[in-house]
Amino acid sequence: MSLIPATILTGFLGSGKTTLLKRVLSEAHGQKIAVIENEFGEENIDNDILVADTKEQIIQMSNGCICCTIREDLRATLRDLAEKKRKGELDFDRVVIETTGLADPGPVAQTFFMDDEIAESFLLDSILTLVDAKHAAQQLNDRQEARRQVGFADQIFISKTDLVAKDEVDALMHRLKHMNPRAPQKAVHFGEVALTEVFDLRGFNLNAKLDIDPDFLKEDEHDHEHHDHAHGEHCDHPSHQHGSDQGHGHHHHHDDDVKSFVFRSERAFDAAKLEDFLGAIVNIYGPRMLRYKGVLHMKGTDRKVIFQGVHQLMGSDLGPAWGQDEVRTSKLVFIGIDLPKDILLQGLEQALV
């Protein structure tokens, strides 16, 4: 049996997760989808399309979709679904897990890697994060959960953009890009999203494509004068002191604790040194490291080495060969909470040949 793809849908309260989910479930895509909800909130999926079997807490919907409420462990629910599918008791093609508005998607994602039984049945496809344009600024300022959800995302959908001015949307997108340059952003209206943008995004595939917006990298190169807060870091330039309330450009006064930075080098890495360094870093900072991913130029191999991680879990794989005329460059992006950028950059530098 091939692996069942799973998508984690996350986002702040009221960002439109349920609207998006209803739309995905009701669209005629010919796929049978099992939905796992962390809890049925007040605005749950329309009960009229649900046929409940309360004992099992698995609910068959009129269009062949299945819903489970998790009041117990996610692992048990996933195992149960996989077993029912194997036995032919339930028929579904993929799973969508809707987290509660304040959930940290990290532990949900880790379940797919830490539990062998789950890893043999499911393939984590991606984490989708919905952001409510109208309330995002406040939520990102006040709630670390909201910032973490952005840091984990493989794809960000911004809802309710019609309720705010264009410059506010631009400022929000700019801010999100600095928190997570890996995730493409898309403004969506009433949860209207093409399914190709929801499923099979392969956000957790170890592939050679490292999706970082090229402008983000350019900004990094050309903004020498503003180098430090090209990624939302603290900046000591007097005009950008955080105490000053003059509006010097909309992205200087957010000092989000979720930040990203990129490391690049054309010098090759020494495998043993890099492994030691990353092992030590993950040991100390793992809980604060949300997502990290890289394409590495390693000494002694003509192939790219692809690596990625979530929190303390890290994996790597040999990718395709470097092209004949391709410049062999290592590129890594780290997204985390108050990560010590200087220590990381210095350690990576020291792991080069």
WOVENTA-V19229 format. One record per pair of residues at least 24 apart in sequence whose C-alpha atoms are under 8 Angstrom apart, sorted by the first residue. I is the first residue (numbers start at 1). J is the second residue. Records with the same first field share a line. If there is no record, write none. Layout:
BEGIN
I: J, J
END
This chain:
BEGIN
2: 121
3: 120, 121, 122, 123
4: 93, 94, 95, 121, 122, 123
5: 93, 94, 95, 122, 123, 124, 125, 200
6: 94, 95, 96, 97, 122, 123, 124, 125, 126
7: 95, 96, 97, 124, 125, 126, 127, 128, 199
8: 96, 97, 98, 99, 105, 108, 109, 126, 127, 128
9: 96, 97, 98, 99, 127, 128, 129, 130
10: 98, 99, 100, 101, 103, 105, 127, 128, 129, 130, 149
11: 99, 100, 101, 102, 128, 129, 130, 131, 146, 149
12: 101, 102, 130, 131, 132, 139, 146
13: 100, 101, 102
14: 101, 132
15: 130, 131, 132, 159
16: 130, 132, 159, 190, 191
17: 98, 130, 191
18: 43, 44, 45
19: 190, 191
20: 190, 191, 192, 193
23: 191, 192
24: 195
25: 63, 65
26: 63
31: 92, 93, 94
32: 63, 64, 65, 66, 91, 92, 93, 94
33: 64, 65, 66, 92, 93, 94, 95, 96
34: 65, 66, 67, 68, 92, 93, 94, 95, 96
35: 65, 66, 67, 68, 95, 96, 97, 98
36: 67, 68, 69, 70, 95, 96, 97, 98
37: 67, 68, 69, 70, 97, 98, 99, 100
38: 69, 70, 71, 97, 98, 99, 100
39: 69, 70, 71, 99, 100
40: 69
64: 92
65: 92
66: 92
74: 108, 111
75: 111, 115, 118
78: 118
79: 117, 118
82: 121
102: 145, 146
103: 145
104: 145, 148, 149
105: 149, 152
106: 152, 290, 310, 311
109: 310
110: 310, 313
113: 313
124: 204
125: 199, 200, 201, 202, 203, 204, 205
126: 153, 154, 155, 199, 200, 201, 202, 203, 204
127: 152, 153, 154, 155, 203
128: 153, 154, 155, 156, 157, 198
129: 153, 154, 155, 156, 157
130: 156, 157, 158, 159
131: 156, 157, 158, 159
132: 158, 159, 160, 161
133: 158, 159, 160, 161, 163, 164, 169, 172
134: 160, 161, 163, 164
136: 172
137: 172
140: 256
141: 256
147: 179, 256, 257, 258
148: 258, 290, 337
150: 176, 179, 180
151: 179, 180, 258, 259, 290, 291, 335, 336
152: 180, 290, 291, 335
153: 180, 183
154: 182, 183, 184, 201, 203
155: 183, 184, 185
156: 183, 184, 185, 186
157: 185, 186, 187, 188
158: 185, 186, 187, 188
159: 187, 188, 189, 190, 191
160: 188, 189, 190
161: 187, 188, 189
162: 189
171: 250, 251
174: 251
175: 251, 254
177: 216
178: 230, 231, 232, 259, 260
179: 231, 232, 256, 258, 259, 260, 335
180: 259, 260, 335
181: 211, 212, 213, 216, 260
182: 210, 211, 212, 213, 333
183: 211, 212
184: 213
206: 306, 307, 308, 316, 317
207: 306, 319
208: 295, 304, 306, 319, 320
209: 295
210: 293, 294, 295, 331
217: 262
231: 259, 260, 261
232: 256, 259
233: 259
257: 336, 337, 338
258: 335, 336, 337, 338
259: 335, 336, 337, 338, 339
260: 333, 334, 335, 336
261: 333, 334, 335, 341
262: 331, 332, 333, 334
263: 330, 331, 332, 333, 345
264: 329, 330, 331, 332
265: 329, 330, 331
266: 297, 327, 328, 329, 330
267: 297, 329, 330, 352, 353
268: 296, 297, 298, 299, 329, 330, 352, 353
269: 296, 297, 298, 299, 351, 352, 353
270: 298, 299, 351, 352, 353
271: 298, 299, 351
273: 350, 351, 352
274: 348, 351, 352
277: 347, 348, 351
281: 344
282: 311, 312
283: 312
285: 339
286: 311, 312
287: 311, 312
288: 336, 337, 338, 339
289: 334, 335, 336, 337, 339
290: 334, 335, 336, 337
291: 334, 335, 336
292: 332, 333, 334, 335
293: 332, 333, 334
294: 330, 331, 332, 333
295: 330, 331, 332
296: 329, 330, 331, 332
297: 328, 329, 330
299: 353
END
